[in-house]
């Protein structure tokens, strides 16, 4: 569903060395509850009963997603960038357990978010390897630190003024980073004991027989094309290795509108009924968010064995549908376009862009969502200007959903 300045250049503080004698923490599994003193964890849960207390959860996208609202509040002038991090020679492949040396701690005066992205790429393109995880070192003081082992299915939000380090283990990770203020750097010299860890097998994608009756053809249907930064430029920015530009987070709510908050939440999105490979799909909904940009960032799917939520099924592709605004201030049917986006890429919709609510193919995806809203997710507490939704009957258009690529 939100223009601002890009993050200020990082300022480097006078180094304050943290010696090994201060602390050598042992990494524990990252959970929402254990990390609360230092910020928030961004991840999906298996419905309302397993989500942590205090998080508002609602069914969204016409029944195809759980939305976990407001996992963390963000600075109003934040923006989204991308960074690929690779394991150092001392932190590569620590599955059997080993100390990991930490030589630097960062500190930001505003909330800073790291979101590990999925690994999906276009057919014929080599993606990142499975089995990625990362070490999170955090504390209110450089002499009082805790350490957590996080997977690619979990993002972290560091509270303002916390000292922190994010160190990739085993395999490279593409991070979407949300930040506003500059970051100061503090030298450190400590070892973190990373225990042996085993990854839970990611269930393979097993194609199912399509049982729905295909829609009746209404005319010329759209053929989705692979999304690129150039093609997406009229509508927003791409987030990840496919994009080169900073994604601004827009908030243009009136100054007297109380309650508008820029936050990161999460959609656990499942394939929509009637959306099948190799069939027509009716475009019966379009929505826009007048006052806010809206970014969706698919998270990874690696999870530790026996810890936290069960891993999601492998795969998952984004079907993106957009339209220009017409002279009647409604979507112009002649400008309807459709794109295919693999789950290693995220996107940012500019404020006011008409688009179909989230459409995923093949498998469930956890999508971090960055937007500004008044609605909190509490039952019955909605604010109509947050989202203007149009339902079409007959549909405004149809899409030829492509068959699954042969790998």
C-alpha positions as CSV (number, residue, x, y, z in Angstrom):
1,X,0.0,0.0,0.0
2,X,4.0,5.3,0.9
3,X,9.0,11.4,-1.4
4,X,11.6,11.6,1.1
5,X,15.3,12.2,1.2
6,X,17.6,9.2,1.0
7,X,19.4,8.3,4.3
8,X,22.1,10.7,5.3
9,X,25.7,9.6,4.7
10,X,27.1,7.6,7.5
11,X,29.2,9.4,10.1
12,X,32.1,7.6,11.7
13,X,32.5,8.0,15.4
14,X,35.8,7.9,17.3
15,X,36.5,4.2,17.8
16,X,35.9,2.8,21.2
17,X,37.6,-0.6,21.4
18,X,35.6,-3.4,23.0
19,X,38.0,-6.1,24.3
20,X,37.5,-9.8,24.6
21,X,37.7,-9.5,28.3
22,X,34.3,-7.6,28.5
23,X,32.1,-10.4,27.2
24,X,32.0,-13.4,24.9
25,X,28.3,-14.1,24.4
26,X,26.8,-17.4,23.2
27,X,24.3,-17.1,20.3
28,X,20.8,-18.2,21.1
29,X,18.0,-18.8,18.6
30,X,16.2,-15.6,17.6
31,X,12.6,-15.3,18.8
32,X,10.2,-12.3,18.9
33,X,10.1,-12.5,22.7
34,X,13.8,-12.8,23.3
35,X,14.6,-9.8,21.0
36,X,12.0,-7.4,22.4
37,X,14.5,-5.5,24.6
38,X,16.5,-4.5,21.5
39,X,13.8,-4.0,18.9
40,X,11.5,-6.4,16.9
41,X,11.7,-9.5,14.8
42,X,9.9,-9.5,11.4
43,X,8.7,-12.9,10.4
44,X,5.5,-14.9,9.7
45,X,3.6,-17.2,12.0
46,X,1.1,-20.0,11.4
47,X,-2.0,-17.9,11.9
48,X,-3.4,-16.0,14.8
49,X,-2.9,-18.6,17.5
50,X,0.9,-18.8,17.2
51,X,1.6,-15.1,16.7
52,X,3.0,-13.3,19.8
53,X,0.7,-11.5,22.2
54,X,0.0,-7.9,21.3
55,X,0.4,-8.2,17.5
56,X,-2.8,-7.4,15.7
57,X,-3.5,-10.1,13.0
58,X,-6.2,-9.9,10.3
59,X,-7.3,-11.8,7.2
60,X,-6.4,-9.6,4.2
61,X,-6.3,-9.6,0.4
62,X,-9.8,-11.1,0.0
63,X,-9.0,-14.0,2.3
64,X,-5.6,-15.0,0.8
65,X,-3.3,-13.6,3.5
66,X,-2.8,-13.1,7.2
67,X,-1.5,-9.6,7.9
68,X,0.6,-9.0,11.0
69,X,0.3,-5.3,11.6
70,X,2.9,-2.9,12.9
71,X,5.7,-5.2,14.0
72,X,7.9,-2.1,14.3
73,X,7.5,1.7,13.8
74,X,9.9,3.3,11.3
75,X,11.2,6.8,11.0
76,X,9.1,9.1,8.7
77,X,12.1,9.9,6.5
78,X,13.4,6.4,6.0
79,X,14.2,4.8,2.7
80,X,15.0,1.2,1.5
81,X,18.3,0.1,0.0
82,X,19.8,-3.2,-0.9
83,X,23.1,-4.8,0.2
84,X,24.5,-8.3,-0.5
85,X,26.6,-9.6,2.3
86,X,28.8,-12.6,2.1
87,X,30.4,-14.7,4.8
88,X,34.0,-13.8,5.8
89,X,36.7,-16.5,5.8
90,X,36.2,-16.7,9.6
91,X,32.5,-17.1,9.5
92,X,31.9,-19.3,6.5
93,X,30.1,-22.6,7.1
94,X,29.8,-22.7,10.9
95,X,27.1,-25.4,10.9
96,X,29.2,-27.5,13.3
97,X,29.7,-24.6,15.7
98,X,32.6,-22.2,16.1
99,X,33.5,-18.9,17.6
100,X,32.8,-15.9,15.3
101,X,34.9,-12.8,15.7
102,X,33.1,-9.4,15.8
103,X,35.3,-6.4,14.9
104,X,32.8,-3.7,14.5
105,X,29.5,-2.4,16.0
106,X,27.1,0.0,14.4
107,X,24.8,2.4,16.1
108,X,21.9,4.5,14.6
109,X,19.8,7.2,16.2
110,X,16.7,5.9,14.4
111,X,15.2,2.4,14.0
112,X,17.2,0.4,11.4
113,X,15.8,-2.8,9.7
114,X,17.5,-5.7,8.0
115,X,15.3,-7.9,5.9
116,X,16.9,-11.1,4.3
117,X,15.4,-11.5,0.9
118,X,14.3,-14.7,-0.9
119,X,16.5,-16.5,-3.4
120,X,14.2,-16.8,-6.4
121,X,15.6,-15.7,-9.7
122,X,14.4,-15.9,-13.3
123,X,14.8,-19.4,-15.0
124,X,18.3,-19.9,-16.4
125,X,19.8,-17.5,-13.8
126,X,22.0,-18.6,-11.0
127,X,20.7,-17.6,-7.5
128,X,22.2,-17.6,-4.1
129,X,22.7,-20.9,-2.3
130,X,20.4,-22.4,0.4
131,X,21.3,-22.7,4.0
132,X,21.8,-19.0,4.8
133,X,21.7,-17.7,8.3
134,X,23.2,-14.7,10.1
135,X,24.5,-13.7,13.5
136,X,22.9,-10.7,15.3
137,X,25.0,-9.0,18.1
138,X,23.1,-6.3,19.9
139,X,23.1,-4.3,23.2
140,X,22.5,-1.0,24.8
141,X,26.2,-0.7,25.5
142,X,29.2,-2.1,23.7
143,X,30.2,-3.7,26.9
144,X,26.9,-5.5,27.5
145,X,26.0,-7.5,24.4
146,X,23.7,-10.4,23.5
147,X,23.9,-12.6,20.4
148,X,21.2,-14.4,18.3
149,X,21.2,-16.8,15.4
150,X,18.7,-15.7,12.8
151,X,17.6,-17.4,9.6
152,X,16.7,-16.0,6.2
153,X,13.0,-16.2,7.2
154,X,13.6,-13.6,9.9
155,X,14.3,-9.9,9.7
156,X,15.4,-7.7,12.6
157,X,14.5,-4.1,13.6
158,X,17.1,-2.5,15.8
159,X,15.7,0.1,18.3
160,X,17.3,3.6,18.2
161,X,20.7,3.9,19.7
162,X,21.4,0.2,20.1
163,X,24.8,-1.1,19.3
164,X,24.6,-3.9,16.7
165,X,26.3,-6.1,14.2
166,X,24.9,-8.3,11.4
167,X,27.3,-11.1,10.3
168,X,26.4,-13.5,7.5
169,X,27.2,-17.2,8.1
170,X,27.4,-20.1,5.7
171,X,26.0,-18.5,2.5
172,X,25.5,-15.0,1.0
173,X,22.3,-13.1,1.8
174,X,20.7,-10.2,0.0
175,X,19.4,-7.7,2.6
176,X,16.8,-5.0,2.1
177,X,17.8,-2.3,4.6
178,X,15.4,0.3,5.9
179,X,17.2,3.3,7.5
180,X,17.0,7.1,7.9
181,X,19.8,8.5,10.1
182,X,23.5,8.0,9.6
183,X,25.2,5.2,11.4
184,X,28.2,5.6,13.6
185,X,30.8,2.8,13.9
186,X,32.6,1.5,17.0
187,X,35.6,-0.9,16.9
188,X,35.2,-4.2,18.7
189,X,37.2,-7.3,19.4
190,X,35.2,-10.1,20.8
191,X,34.3,-13.7,19.9
192,X,30.7,-15.0,19.8
193,X,30.2,-18.7,20.4
194,X,27.9,-19.9,17.6
195,X,26.5,-23.4,18.5
196,X,26.1,-26.2,16.0
197,X,22.9,-25.8,14.0
198,X,20.9,-27.9,11.6
199,X,18.5,-26.5,9.0
200,X,15.0,-27.8,8.7
201,X,14.4,-29.3,5.2
202,X,12.4,-26.9,3.0
203,X,9.4,-28.9,1.7
204,X,9.6,-29.2,-2.1
205,X,7.0,-27.6,-4.3
206,X,4.6,-30.4,-5.5
207,X,2.4,-29.2,-8.3
208,X,-1.3,-29.9,-7.8
209,X,-4.0,-30.6,-10.3
210,X,-6.0,-27.5,-11.2
211,X,-9.6,-28.2,-10.4
212,X,-11.3,-24.8,-10.9
213,X,-13.3,-24.1,-14.0
214,X,-11.3,-21.6,-16.1
215,X,-12.9,-18.2,-16.6
216,X,-14.8,-17.6,-19.9
217,X,-12.5,-15.6,-22.3
218,X,-13.7,-12.0,-22.6
219,X,-11.3,-10.7,-25.2
220,X,-7.6,-10.2,-25.6
221,X,-5.8,-11.3,-22.4
222,X,-2.6,-9.9,-21.1
223,X,0.6,-12.0,-21.2
224,X,2.8,-11.2,-18.1
225,X,6.4,-10.3,-18.8
226,X,9.4,-10.6,-16.5
227,X,9.8,-7.5,-14.4
228,X,12.8,-5.2,-14.9
229,X,13.9,-2.0,-13.3
230,X,13.3,-0.1,-16.6
231,X,9.8,-1.5,-17.1
232,X,8.8,-0.9,-13.5
233,X,10.1,2.7,-13.3
234,X,6.8,4.3,-14.0
235,X,5.3,2.6,-11.0
236,X,8.1,2.6,-8.4
237,X,11.4,0.8,-7.6
238,X,12.7,-2.7,-7.4
239,X,14.4,-3.9,-4.2
240,X,17.2,-6.3,-4.4
241,X,20.0,-7.2,-6.9
242,X,17.5,-6.4,-9.7
243,X,17.3,-2.8,-8.6
244,X,19.9,0.0,-8.4
245,X,17.8,2.8,-6.9
246,X,16.9,3.8,-3.4
247,X,13.2,3.2,-2.7
248,X,11.7,6.2,-0.8
249,X,9.0,5.7,1.8
250,X,6.3,8.2,1.1
251,X,3.9,9.6,3.7
252,X,1.7,12.5,2.6
253,X,-1.2,12.1,5.1
254,X,-2.6,15.5,6.2
255,X,-0.7,17.0,9.1
256,X,-3.9,17.0,11.2
257,X,-4.5,13.3,10.6
258,X,-3.8,11.7,13.9
259,X,-2.6,8.1,14.0
260,X,-0.8,7.7,10.7
261,X,2.3,5.6,11.4
262,X,5.0,4.3,9.1
263,X,5.7,0.7,10.0
264,X,6.9,-2.6,8.9
265,X,4.4,-5.5,9.0
266,X,4.1,-8.8,7.2
267,X,1.7,-10.6,4.9
268,X,1.8,-14.4,4.9
269,X,0.3,-14.7,1.4
270,X,-1.2,-17.8,-0.1
271,X,-2.1,-18.4,-3.8
272,X,-5.5,-16.9,-4.6
273,X,-8.5,-19.1,-5.5
274,X,-8.9,-19.1,-9.2
275,X,-5.3,-18.2,-9.9
276,X,-3.7,-21.2,-11.6
277,X,-0.7,-21.8,-14.0
278,X,-1.8,-22.1,-17.6
279,X,-5.2,-20.6,-17.1
280,X,-6.9,-17.3,-17.5
281,X,-7.3,-15.1,-14.4
282,X,-9.9,-12.4,-14.0
283,X,-8.7,-9.0,-12.8
284,X,-11.6,-8.2,-10.6
285,X,-9.9,-5.9,-8.0
286,X,-7.6,-2.9,-8.2
287,X,-6.6,-0.7,-5.3
288,X,-4.4,2.3,-4.6
289,X,-3.0,4.1,-1.5
290,X,-3.2,7.9,-2.1
291,X,-1.1,8.9,0.9
292,X,1.6,6.2,1.1
293,X,4.0,4.2,-0.9
294,X,3.8,0.4,-0.3
295,X,6.8,-1.9,-0.4
296,X,6.6,-5.8,-0.5
297,X,9.8,-7.7,0.2
298,X,9.7,-11.5,0.1
299,X,11.7,-13.1,2.9
300,X,13.8,-16.2,2.7
301,X,12.6,-19.7,3.6
302,X,15.5,-21.2,5.6
303,X,14.6,-22.2,9.2
304,X,16.5,-24.1,11.9
305,X,15.4,-27.6,12.7
306,X,13.1,-27.8,15.7
307,X,13.1,-24.0,16.2
308,X,10.3,-21.6,15.6
309,X,7.8,-21.9,12.8
310,X,7.8,-24.8,10.3
311,X,9.5,-23.8,7.0
312,X,7.3,-22.8,4.1
313,X,7.2,-24.8,0.9
314,X,9.9,-23.9,-1.6
315,X,9.2,-21.6,-4.5
316,X,6.6,-18.8,-4.8
317,X,6.4,-16.2,-7.5
318,X,4.7,-12.7,-7.5
319,X,2.2,-11.8,-10.2
320,X,2.1,-8.0,-10.4
321,X,-0.8,-6.2,-12.0
322,X,-0.9,-2.4,-12.4
323,X,-2.8,0.4,-14.3
324,X,-2.4,4.1,-14.9
325,X,-4.9,6.5,-13.5
326,X,-7.5,7.6,-16.1
327,X,-9.1,11.0,-16.8
328,X,-12.0,10.0,-14.6
329,X,-9.7,9.3,-11.6
330,X,-10.2,5.6,-12.0
331,X,-7.9,2.9,-13.5
332,X,-7.6,3.2,-17.3
333,X,-8.3,-0.4,-18.6
334,X,-6.3,0.3,-21.7
335,X,-3.1,0.7,-19.6
336,X,-3.4,-2.5,-17.6
337,X,-0.1,-4.4,-17.4
338,X,1.1,-7.6,-15.8
339,X,4.6,-8.7,-14.6
340,X,6.2,-11.8,-13.2
341,X,8.6,-11.2,-10.3
342,X,10.6,-14.0,-8.6
343,X,10.9,-14.0,-4.9
344,X,14.5,-12.8,-4.8
345,X,13.2,-9.4,-5.7
346,X,10.9,-6.9,-3.8
347,X,9.1,-3.9,-5.1
348,X,7.9,-0.5,-4.0
349,X,4.6,0.9,-5.3
350,X,4.6,4.7,-5.5
351,X,1.7,6.5,-3.8
352,X,-1.4,6.5,-5.9
353,X,-0.4,3.6,-8.3
354,X,-3.4,1.3,-9.0
355,X,-2.5,-2.3,-8.5
356,X,-4.1,-5.6,-7.8
357,X,-3.8,-6.8,-4.2
358,X,-1.0,-9.4,-3.6
359,X,-1.0,-12.3,-6.0
360,X,1.3,-15.2,-5.4
361,X,1.8,-18.3,-7.6
362,X,2.7,-21.9,-6.6
363,X,3.5,-21.4,-2.9
364,X,3.0,-19.3,0.2
365,X,5.3,-16.3,0.7
366,X,6.1,-14.2,3.7
367,X,6.2,-10.6,2.5
368,X,7.5,-7.8,4.7
369,X,5.3,-4.8,4.0
370,X,6.5,-1.2,4.6
371,X,3.8,1.5,4.4
372,X,2.1,4.3,6.3
373,X,-1.4,3.7,7.6
374,X,-3.9,4.9,10.2
375,X,-5.5,1.5,10.6
376,X,-3.9,-0.6,13.3
377,X,-5.3,-4.0,12.4
378,X,-7.6,-4.1,15.5
379,X,-10.9,-5.6,14.7
380,X,-13.3,-3.0,13.3
381,X,-10.8,-0.2,13.4
382,X,-10.2,0.7,9.7
383,X,-9.6,4.0,8.0
384,X,-11.0,4.2,4.4
385,X,-8.4,6.6,2.9
386,X,-5.7,4.1,3.8
387,X,-6.8,2.0,0.8
388,X,-9.2,2.7,-2.0
389,X,-10.4,-0.6,-3.4
390,X,-12.5,-1.1,-6.6
391,X,-14.2,-4.4,-7.4
392,X,-15.1,-5.1,-11.0
393,X,-18.0,-7.1,-12.4
394,X,-17.4,-8.0,-15.2
395,X,-13.6,-7.9,-14.6
396,X,-11.5,-5.0,-15.9
397,X,-9.2,-7.5,-17.8
398,X,-7.8,-11.0,-18.0
399,X,-4.4,-12.5,-17.7
400,X,-2.9,-15.5,-19.3
401,X,-1.1,-17.0,-16.3
402,X,2.1,-18.6,-17.6
403,X,2.8,-22.3,-17.1
404,X,5.5,-23.2,-14.6
405,X,9.0,-22.9,-16.1
406,X,10.9,-26.1,-16.6
407,X,13.9,-26.1,-14.4
